[in-house]
């Protein structure tokens, strides 16, 4: 069996790829600050969560630019409380099961997950592609649900992963329906990093792209984060007609090709429409010609 190694900022196929997710750093934290230990602990959790193989005390100390003794003390505390686990042989730390209780609490109030999950499973079965549900959290699009198909192409994505809105389909589908002032504030915070030669890096181009999203009812990430991967996203609305979430399908450029895109888009938009209806959304009725 031949495995395809395709890297994608939003999704990594087979090859696990750490693209350096922007997380908090303790380099700027004053050692004597009352909040220093808390900020360091949170930064450690974020860095460990991004490392599929775990991180050692020395690696964490180097990444966060803090003394090993300080890192060791905080790591032991997090381990004791169940937020991290330490492998006895490698000495590397991984996220502990207690984190799951926090995520369940945070995600439990998001009714869209319960509505979307069975529809996402059906959509994945229809298309053979990985399906993600995302919401806007601050300047980022964040996954709150994921359904993966059977097969050898696997993606290094997880619930809670954050993505840039300007270069991802789920991100574009979210920000296409917010006020321009809010979008500009998001871009001031996150920037518009050039991931590939195809990445949109200017506000005028992005605004034009988002206008197309509103007209078409879907967004496309055409190798804009990593070459070789293509993703489609559609908006989900709540009962007031406000943007609630976005639904995404992801695959390689061979899987999501010009030949397969019409069928995939039809299935994606239909799924997003059914989730929106489950959230209480009712599309405005179009008046028949001659009325």
Protein Blocks (a to p, Z undefined) as FASTA:
>chain_A
ZZdddddfkbcghiacdehiacddfklpcfklmklmmmmmmmmmmmmmmmmnopafklmm
mmnopafklmmmmmmmmmmnopaccdfklopacddfklmmmmmmmmmmmmklmmmmmmmm
mmmmmnopacdddddehjbccdfbdcddedjbdcdddehiacdfklcfklmmmmmmgcfk
lmmmmmmmnopadfbfklccbfklmmmmmmmmmmnopacdehklbghiacdddddddfko
pafbdcdddddfklmcfklmmmmmmmmmmmmmmmmmmnopacdddddehZZ
